[in-house]
Amino acid sequence: MESPAEALVHALRDASASVATAESLTGGRLAARLTDVPGSSAVYAGGVVSYQTHIKVEVLGVPHDLVDQHGVVSAECARAMADGARHLLGTAYALSTTGVAGPDRQEGKAVGTVFVGLAGPDGTQALALDLSGDRSQIQDATVDAAVAALAAALAEAAARCASGQPAEDSPLG
């Protein structure tokens, strides 16, 4: 039985689509999960680990005003990071991760407050997560959620295409 990451890589390949990543709290774990899959180089373009805020701004193009208004632990930042990675690396899709893995609060947000961004042909969405566990468990759960979010978006797009239905809002919100 294939893993969720293997299924995602195969779905991307079947859709002739590519993906990039922009990671903060996961520190490269999402990229590692994807590239652990043999053949992932056909669909995974690359990623940016933007652990520090200035990398989010200077490399990914997250606006200073957005950071000032919403902080880096926000749905707005997750969406901007995903958009930035998608444009920077020229992919069909991009995933981003930002949040608080612990052990301390950040920007007044509790440990386990996480946002996953997903940018694609139908727009950019963010998924809010409230996770528990230690630092490693929160990071792993975030990667799991990111993989699942893109897999769901690809399945939804394939179903729409097969039925001839127009694009609708993503369930990510």
KABEL-V330505 format. One record per run of one state. SS is the DSSP state (H for helix, E for strand, C for the rest). FROM is the first residue (numbers start at 1). LEN is the number of residues. Records with the same first field share a line. If there is no record, write none. Layout:
SS = FROM-LEN ; FROM-LEN
This chain:
C = 1-3 ; 15-4 ; 24-5 ; 36-4 ; 43-1 ; 50-3 ; 59-5 ; 71-4 ; 90-3 ; 100-6 ; 107-2 ; 110-3 ; 121-2 ; 131-4 ; 164-10
H = 4-11 ; 29-7 ; 40-3 ; 53-6 ; 64-7 ; 75-15 ; 135-29
E = 19-5 ; 44-6 ; 93-7 ; 106-1 ; 109-1 ; 113-8 ; 123-8
